[in-house]
Amino acid sequence: MAMSGGRDDGEPMMEMNTTPLIDVMLVLLIMFIITIPIQTHAVKVDLPVNDPNARKPPVDPIKNKI
């Protein structure tokens, strides 16, 4: 990779320095690679099934008095 120190006539270089941009993009890529497996990890949870025909337990009026 060649380095350019500007032109001989003393004018500043007009090219954008892309090295910091590439560094930031590589850090973001590594962060995404690390965090994606955490987001796709699933935990199995046994949720109760809503059965409309199931009998509900009787409510004790003494314990549930407002």
N, C-alpha and C positions, 0 to 999 in steps of 0.2 A: 504494500500500500504506500503510495507516494504522498509525501507531505508538501504542501505548497505554502510558502511564506509570503505570498502576495506577489504583485508584479514589481518590475524594476522601476516603474515611474512613481511609486509611492502611494498609489490609490489603495484603499482598503478592499479586502476580498468581499465579494457579494454573495458567496455561497453560504448556505445555512449550515451550521455545525450540527450534524445529525447524531453524533455520538451520545449525548445525554438522552436524546429521544429513544435511541435503540436500547440504552441501559434501562430506562423506565419501562419500556415495552417488555423486555426480558424479565424484569422483576414481576410485573403484572402477570405474565404468562406462568411463571413459577408459582405465584400465589394461587392462580386459578387451578393449576394442576394439583396442588396440595389440597385445596378446599373442596373440589368436586367429589372425591370419594366420601367425604364426611356428609355431604348433603344427600347422597344416594343411599346411605346406610339406613336400613329399615329395622324397626323394633316391632316384633309381633305382639299385638295386644288383643286379648279376648274380650270383645265388647258384648254386652247383653243383647239378645235378640228381642225385638219388639213384636210380641205375639199378641194379637187382639183377643184371642180366645183363652188366654191364660188367666187363671184366677189370681186375684190380688190377695195378699194376706190381710186379715181383718185389722182394722185400725182400733187401737186401744184409746178410748176417749179420755181416760184419766191422764195418760202420758202426753197426749197431743192437745191438751186444753190450753187455750190462749187466754 
